[in-house]
Amino acid sequence: MSPRASASVPGDRASAECGAASAAALGVVAVAVALTAIILGAATALQHSGAVARAADLGALVAADTLFGHHGGEPCANARIVVESNGAELISCTIGHDARVVARRQILGIPFTRSARAG
């Protein structure tokens, strides 16, 4: 009997394994896609977190500069302008011996909140 004829016999081991490599390859591709989605999600979260931190830092710096007379106006009003121009929302601004700013940005329902101090 030829090898081809024996491979097509029902119940034969070769016919039971038919398609196993395709299923394994599909599993590997599914895992790769899932890992890519997780990595991209984490990278996006880090990017947004950094952007909110920069907005808070810049807001605190302009508030401190205003506090010490380097800019005109009111420290927290200037901080709000800078924070909002950087795509975040000013949550709080506290002026004492220094300036403390809390900024937030919400992306896809996830709030990213960062604080900064300058002065």
C-alpha positions as a Markdown table, in Angstrom:
| # | Residue | x | y | z |
|---|---|---|---|---|
| 1 | Met | 0.0 | 0.0 | 0.0 |
| 2 | Ser | 1.3 | 3.5 | -0.8 |
| 3 | Pro | 2.0 | 6.1 | 1.9 |
| 4 | Arg | -0.7 | 8.3 | 0.4 |
| 5 | Ala | -3.4 | 5.6 | 0.6 |
| 6 | Ser | -2.5 | 4.8 | 4.2 |
| 7 | Ala | -2.7 | 8.5 | 5.3 |
| 8 | Ser | -6.2 | 8.8 | 4.2 |
| 9 | Val | -7.6 | 5.9 | 6.1 |
| 10 | Pro | -10.3 | 7.0 | 8.6 |
| 11 | Gly | -9.2 | 6.7 | 12.2 |
| 12 | Asp | -5.5 | 6.8 | 11.2 |
| 13 | Arg | -3.2 | 8.9 | 13.3 |
| 14 | Ala | -2.2 | 11.1 | 10.4 |
| 15 | Ser | -5.8 | 12.0 | 9.7 |
| 16 | Ala | -6.4 | 12.8 | 13.4 |
| 17 | Glu | -3.6 | 15.3 | 13.4 |
| 18 | Cys | -4.7 | 17.0 | 10.2 |
| 19 | Gly | -5.1 | 20.8 | 11.0 |
| 20 | Ala | -3.2 | 20.7 | 14.3 |
| 21 | Ala | -0.5 | 23.0 | 12.9 |
| 22 | Ser | -3.1 | 25.4 | 11.7 |
| 23 | Ala | -4.7 | 25.5 | 15.2 |
| 24 | Ala | -1.3 | 26.0 | 16.8 |
| 25 | Ala | -0.4 | 28.8 | 14.4 |
| 26 | Leu | -3.8 | 30.5 | 15.0 |
| 27 | Gly | -3.1 | 30.3 | 18.8 |
| 28 | Val | 0.3 | 31.9 | 18.4 |
| 29 | Val | -1.1 | 34.7 | 16.3 |
| 30 | Ala | -3.9 | 35.3 | 18.8 |
| 31 | Val | -1.3 | 35.6 | 21.6 |
| 32 | Ala | 0.8 | 38.0 | 19.6 |
| 33 | Val | -2.2 | 40.2 | 18.8 |
| 34 | Ala | -3.2 | 40.2 | 22.5 |
| 35 | Leu | 0.3 | 41.1 | 23.7 |
| 36 | Thr | 0.5 | 43.9 | 21.1 |
| 37 | Ala | -2.7 | 45.4 | 22.3 |
| 38 | Ile | -1.5 | 45.3 | 25.9 |
| 39 | Ile | 1.8 | 46.9 | 25.0 |
| 40 | Leu | 0.1 | 49.6 | 22.9 |
| 41 | Gly | -2.3 | 50.3 | 25.7 |
| 42 | Ala | 0.5 | 50.6 | 28.3 |
| 43 | Ala | 2.4 | 52.9 | 26.0 |
| 44 | Thr | -0.6 | 55.1 | 25.4 |
| 45 | Ala | -1.2 | 55.3 | 29.1 |
| 46 | Leu | 2.4 | 56.4 | 29.7 |
| 47 | Gln | 2.2 | 59.0 | 27.0 |
| 48 | His | -1.0 | 60.5 | 28.5 |
| 49 | Ser | 0.4 | 60.4 | 32.0 |
| 50 | Gly | 3.5 | 62.2 | 30.8 |
| 51 | Ala | 1.4 | 64.9 | 29.0 |
| 52 | Val | -0.6 | 65.6 | 32.1 |
| 53 | Ala | 2.6 | 65.7 | 34.2 |
| 54 | Arg | 4.0 | 68.3 | 31.8 |
| 55 | Ala | 0.8 | 70.3 | 31.9 |
| 56 | Ala | 0.9 | 70.3 | 35.7 |
| 57 | Asp | 4.7 | 71.2 | 35.8 |
| 58 | Leu | 4.2 | 74.1 | 33.3 |
| 59 | Gly | 1.2 | 75.4 | 35.3 |
| 60 | Ala | 3.1 | 75.3 | 38.5 |
| 61 | Leu | 6.1 | 77.1 | 36.9 |
| 62 | Val | 3.9 | 79.9 | 35.5 |
| 63 | Ala | 2.1 | 80.3 | 38.8 |
| 64 | Ala | 5.4 | 80.5 | 40.7 |
| 65 | Asp | 6.7 | 83.0 | 38.1 |
| 66 | Thr | 3.6 | 85.1 | 38.5 |
| 67 | Leu | 3.8 | 84.8 | 42.3 |
| 68 | Phe | 7.4 | 86.2 | 42.3 |
| 69 | Gly | 6.5 | 89.0 | 39.9 |
| 70 | His | 8.0 | 87.7 | 36.6 |
| 71 | His | 4.5 | 87.7 | 34.9 |
| 72 | Gly | 1.5 | 89.9 | 35.3 |
| 73 | Gly | -1.8 | 88.7 | 36.5 |
| 74 | Glu | -3.0 | 86.2 | 39.1 |
| 75 | Pro | -1.0 | 83.0 | 39.6 |
| 76 | Cys | -3.8 | 80.5 | 39.4 |
| 77 | Ala | -5.5 | 82.2 | 36.4 |
| 78 | Asn | -2.2 | 82.0 | 34.5 |
| 79 | Ala | -1.7 | 78.4 | 35.6 |
| 80 | Arg | -5.2 | 77.6 | 34.3 |
| 81 | Ile | -4.4 | 79.1 | 30.9 |
| 82 | Val | -1.2 | 77.1 | 30.6 |
| 83 | Val | -2.7 | 73.8 | 31.9 |
| 84 | Glu | -5.7 | 74.1 | 29.6 |
| 85 | Ser | -3.5 | 75.0 | 26.6 |
| 86 | Asn | -1.7 | 71.8 | 27.2 |
| 87 | Gly | -4.9 | 69.7 | 27.0 |
| 88 | Ala | -5.5 | 69.2 | 30.7 |
| 89 | Glu | -8.0 | 70.5 | 33.3 |
| 90 | Leu | -6.8 | 72.5 | 36.3 |
| 91 | Ile | -8.1 | 70.7 | 39.4 |
| 92 | Ser | -6.5 | 72.8 | 42.0 |
| 93 | Cys | -4.0 | 75.6 | 42.4 |
| 94 | Thr | -2.6 | 76.5 | 45.8 |
| 95 | Ile | -0.4 | 79.5 | 46.4 |
| 96 | Gly | 1.7 | 79.8 | 49.6 |
| 97 | His | 5.4 | 80.1 | 49.7 |
| 98 | Asp | 5.3 | 78.2 | 46.4 |
| 99 | Ala | 2.8 | 77.2 | 43.8 |
| 100 | Arg | 1.1 | 73.8 | 43.8 |
| 101 | Val | -1.0 | 72.7 | 40.8 |
| 102 | Val | -3.0 | 69.5 | 40.2 |
| 103 | Ala | -4.0 | 68.8 | 36.6 |
| 104 | Arg | -6.2 | 66.0 | 35.1 |
| 105 | Arg | -7.0 | 64.7 | 31.6 |
| 106 | Gln | -9.5 | 62.0 | 30.9 |
| 107 | Ile | -8.9 | 59.6 | 28.0 |
| 108 | Leu | -11.4 | 56.9 | 27.2 |
| 109 | Gly | -13.0 | 57.2 | 30.6 |
| 110 | Ile | -9.6 | 56.8 | 32.4 |
| 111 | Pro | -8.6 | 59.9 | 34.5 |
| 112 | Phe | -4.9 | 60.8 | 34.5 |
| 113 | Thr | -4.1 | 63.1 | 37.4 |
| 114 | Arg | -0.7 | 64.6 | 38.2 |
| 115 | Ser | 0.5 | 67.3 | 40.6 |
| 116 | Ala | 3.5 | 69.7 | 40.5 |
| 117 | Arg | 5.1 | 72.2 | 42.8 |
| 118 | Ala | 7.3 | 75.1 | 41.9 |
| 119 | Gly | 8.8 | 78.1 | 43.7 |
